[in-house]
Structures are given as C-alpha cells and as structure tokens.
Amino acid sequence: EPDPTALAMAHRIVEAAEDKKASDIMLLDVRALTAVTDYFIICSGQSERQLGAVADGIAEGLKEGGVLPIGREGGSNAHWVLLDFGAAIVHVMAPPEREFYQLEKLWADATLLVHVQ
C-alpha cells in the first residue's frame, strides 16, 4: 500500500513544477523497484534560469507545508538539479541532459502515475 503522505507530497511536487511551467513532468511509482525512494518526479526546464526557478519553486512549495529537502545536488548551470525529499526524488533537467540520461527508460518498469506534457 502506498504511504498517503508520501503520495500527496509527490503530487504537490508535480503541482509546484507545473506552477513554474516545467515541461514533460512525469511522476513514477518506483516502490517495487528500489528501496531508495517511493517516487521519482522527472521534469524539464528550457533554460538555466527556468531550471533554477522550477527547483526553487518546488522547494519553496513544500517548505510552506513544513517539508524540507534532505539534499540538493547539481545546479541550473549544471543543467540538472536533484532534490531529495526522502520518499520522493525530483530531477529537473535541461532537455539535452534528459535525452542523454533517459531516466524514464532506466525506470521503464515503474508505474507512471502522472504525465503532464
């Protein structure tokens, strides 16, 4: 059974990414595939500025609900930002990096819960 708190947090992340105009947002349920996290959220930003705005918007949106990231790696200048919220891990990527790493294919056996084009 999914943890309702973790699932609600994952949906809040998707909403925050949408608010900052992230594109190709995917919410994957990876509970059956890894013990590291329950959910992966993968999304794209079209510029370094937007990558930072999406990551900051997600962090701020969850902070308002009392949830802080455990860690943050990368940066908009690296064209990839990772936010670790424990039960959910967020990847905000520039399109070339997303195409190169193809996380969706790496986790192809995960259940796709949400896909916002």
C-alpha positions in Angstrom: 0.0 0.0 0.0 1.3 3.5 -0.8 2.0 5.9 2.0 -0.7 8.5 1.6 1.6 11.3 2.9 4.4 10.4 0.5 2.0 10.2 -2.4 0.4 13.6 -1.5 3.9 15.1 -1.3 4.7 13.7 -4.8 1.6 15.3 -6.2 2.4 18.6 -4.5 5.8 18.4 -6.3 4.1 17.9 -9.6 1.8 20.9 -9.0 4.8 23.1 -8.0 6.6 22.1 -11.1 3.6 22.9 -13.2 3.3 26.3 -11.5 6.8 27.1 -12.7 6.0 26.0 -16.2 8.2 22.9 -16.2 7.6 20.6 -19.2 7.2 16.9 -19.7 6.5 16.2 -16.0 6.5 12.6 -15.0 5.6 11.0 -11.7 6.8 7.5 -11.4 6.0 5.0 -8.6 9.2 3.1 -8.0 8.3 1.4 -4.7 8.5 -2.1 -6.3 11.9 -1.4 -7.9 14.1 0.3 -5.3 14.3 0.8 -1.5 15.9 4.3 -2.0 12.6 6.2 -2.5 8.9 5.7 -3.3 8.5 8.2 -6.2 10.6 9.9 -8.9 9.5 13.1 -10.4 11.3 14.0 -13.7 10.7 17.3 -15.5 12.4 19.6 -17.9 13.2 23.3 -17.9 14.1 25.2 -21.1 16.9 27.4 -19.7 19.3 27.6 -16.8 17.1 30.3 -15.3 13.9 28.1 -15.6 15.7 25.1 -14.1 16.6 27.1 -11.0 13.1 28.6 -10.8 11.5 25.1 -11.0 13.8 23.6 -8.4 13.4 26.7 -6.1 9.6 26.7 -6.6 9.3 23.0 -5.6 11.5 23.5 -2.5 9.5 26.6 -1.5 6.2 25.0 -2.2 7.0 22.0 0.1 8.6 24.3 2.7 5.2 26.0 3.1 3.8 22.6 4.0 6.7 22.0 6.5 8.7 19.7 4.3 12.4 20.5 3.6 14.6 18.6 1.2 17.2 16.2 2.7 19.6 17.2 -0.1 20.0 19.2 -3.2 22.6 18.4 -5.9 23.6 19.9 -9.2 22.5 23.4 -10.2 21.0 25.2 -13.0 24.5 25.8 -14.5 25.0 22.0 -14.5 21.7 21.6 -16.4 20.4 19.2 -13.8 19.1 19.8 -10.3 18.2 16.9 -8.0 16.0 17.5 -4.9 15.8 14.6 -2.4 12.7 14.7 -0.2 13.2 11.1 1.1 10.0 9.5 -0.2 10.3 11.5 -3.4 13.3 12.4 -5.5 13.0 15.2 -8.1 15.1 15.5 -11.2 14.8 18.9 -13.0 16.8 18.6 -16.2 17.6 20.5 -19.4 16.3 18.7 -22.5 19.7 17.6 -23.8 20.7 16.1 -20.4 17.3 14.4 -20.1 17.6 12.9 -23.6 21.2 11.7 -22.7 20.4 10.1 -19.4 16.9 8.8 -20.3 15.8 8.2 -16.8 12.3 7.3 -18.0 13.8 4.3 -19.9 16.1 3.4 -17.0 12.9 3.2 -14.8 10.7 1.8 -17.5 9.2 -0.8 -15.2 8.0 1.8 -12.8 4.3 2.7 -12.8 3.6 6.0 -14.5 1.1 7.9 -12.2 1.1 11.3 -13.9 2.4 12.6 -17.2 1.9 16.4 -17.9 3.1 17.3 -21.3 
